[in-house]
């Protein structure tokens, strides 16, 4: 089976086209050799894949006839990726800033909901002018 089809069939890439593009960018190798999409994969091959800024290493145990379900993937590949690589990925994901900086651009839907919740829960909206007068007169007396 071709390597682009294999990587797609064991669900390493979402589409076969994406797998072929990654191979063209020299991000996939068998052993130490960078490969082309037409390279045939056989049992026993060790494939190195650079994805998400880490280097995965998988060993082919068997070649599927077509795309397999996620639960069946371990029948065809063995993950030999170093634990340090997964730790690097975990650190990068935790360090990412998912939200934009405050004050830049329009508020997101989440920001808008938070603002609406804040303004609807504000007890000062229920106060009339007499309450405000009492509130400010009490604060003036506290300062003296």
Buried (B, 14 or more C-beta within 10 A) or exposed (E): BBBBBBBBBBBBBEEBEBBBBBBEEEBBBBEEEBBEBEBEBEEEBBBBBBBEEBBBBBEBEEBBEEEBEEEEBEEBBEEEBEEEBEEBBEEEEEEEEEEEEEEEEEEEEEBEEEEEEEEEEEEEEEEEEEEEEEEEEEEEEEEE
